[in-house]
Amino acid sequence: MTRDIKRQRYQFDLAALQRLAAVNYAALTKLVKQIKQGSEKLIKVGSHLHFRVAVVQRAPYTTDIRIQQHALQTKLPGLVETELEVRLYHDAQLAEVTRSQNVQRLAAVYTQPNPAMHQRNEKFQVNQFLQEWLELIREQGLVAEY
């Protein structure tokens, strides 16, 4: 017996992405308010997980920051260290990941399959990863409550 399975088309949820961006903005502003343009802050999560948060550029309505995973004591084969660039929009109070793992201009929806093998909702997933990372450093007591 054979059944046809109708694949449901992915629906981009703009409201969910904006909620996520608002939560990330609230956390990131507290994290980067003390960092001057061109300088960085080292965040240690345990003894082997370190991140560098740098303010790349400040403008009246935006702030660009870079988050990089610092090299572990012993590198594992095939390990890709995290690297994100995030833009904070102060007028809208939203934060958006603008670059992830050297992929710039993330599309809201990718067709499947695609040559670069992006996930259908990769933009949402990358912003959700940022939110989970911010939650981790908050739980570890490395950033003030937000």
N, C-alpha and C positions, 0 to 999 in steps of 0.2 A: 504494500500500500504506500503510495507516494502522495505527500501533501506539499503544496506550494506554500512557502512561507513568505508573506508579504513583509518586506523590510520597511520599517518606518523611517521616514526622512528626518534627519536631525533638525531640530528647531533651535535656532540661536535665541538665548534668553538674555536680552539686554538688561532687564531689571535686575536679574541675579548678578550679572557682571558688575553693574553699578553699585549694588550693595557690597559686593566683595571689595570693590575699589574704595568705597567709603571707609570700610573697616581697616583696610591696609593703610589708607591715608592717615587715619587717627593714630595708628601705631607707629608709622614711619616718622611722622612729624615730631613725636616725642623722642624718637631715637636719633634723629639727625639735627635737632635744633641747636645742639652744642657744637656741632662739627662745622668748621669754617670751610669755605670753598677752597679746594686744592688739598685739604687735609683728610685724614681718615681715622677711623676708630676700629680697634681690634676687639672682636667679640669671641670669647672662648666658651665653647659648650663641651664640657668634659676635657680630658687631656689630649684627645686626638682630633677634635673638630673645632677649627678656628675659621672665622670669617672676617673679612675686611670690608667695612662700609665707608665709602668715600663720597663726598659731595663733589661732583664734577663741575656743576655750574648752577649758579643762582641767578634768577631773573625776577622781576616784580611779580609775575603770576605763576612761575614754574620753578621747580628745583629738580635737577637731574642728579641721581645718585647711582653708584655702582656697588654691587654686592658680589664679592668674590670669595670662594672657599679657599682658605690658605692651605698650602701643601701639608699633607699629613707627614708624620715622622717617617713612615715607610710607605712608599707609593705601591698601590696594588695594580697589577697589570689590568689594563682596560678601564681603569677608573677615570671617569670624566668629572672634573671638579666643577662645581656649580659656579655660574657667572650670570648675573642678571643686571640689567640697567632698567631703572624705574624712573618715571617722570611723575612728580607731584604737581597737580594742578591746584593752586591755592584758591582761585576764585570758585571753582566747583567743589573743592575739598575731596578730590579723587586722586588715587594713585594707580598708575598703569604700567605694567611691565612692557617696555618698548623693545628690549632685546633680551634673548635668552639663548645661551649656548651658541653665540654667534649667529643667531637667526634674528634678523631685523624685520620690523614691520609685520608682526604676526597678524594673519588674517583672522577674521571672526569665525569663519567656517572654511574648512578645506574639503574639497571633493575627495571621494574615496574610490579607488586608490589614487595616490598622487606621487609624482617622481621623488619628492623629498621625504616621503613616508611620514608626513605630519599626521597627528591625530585629528579627527574631525573637529573637535572642540579644543584644540591646543591652546588658544589664547586664554580660555577660561581656566584650563588646567594649570598653566604657568602662573596665573594670578592667584589661583588657589594654593599652589605650592608656596608662593610668597607669604600668604596668610598663615599657612601651617608653620613656616619657618619663624615668622614673627611670634606666633603662639608659643613655639618651643623656647625661644629666648626669653619670653615673658615668664613662662613657667619656671625656667631655671633661675629667675631673679636677675637676669642680665639687663633688663630694661624696666623702667617704671611701669606701673599699672596703667592700662589704657582702657 
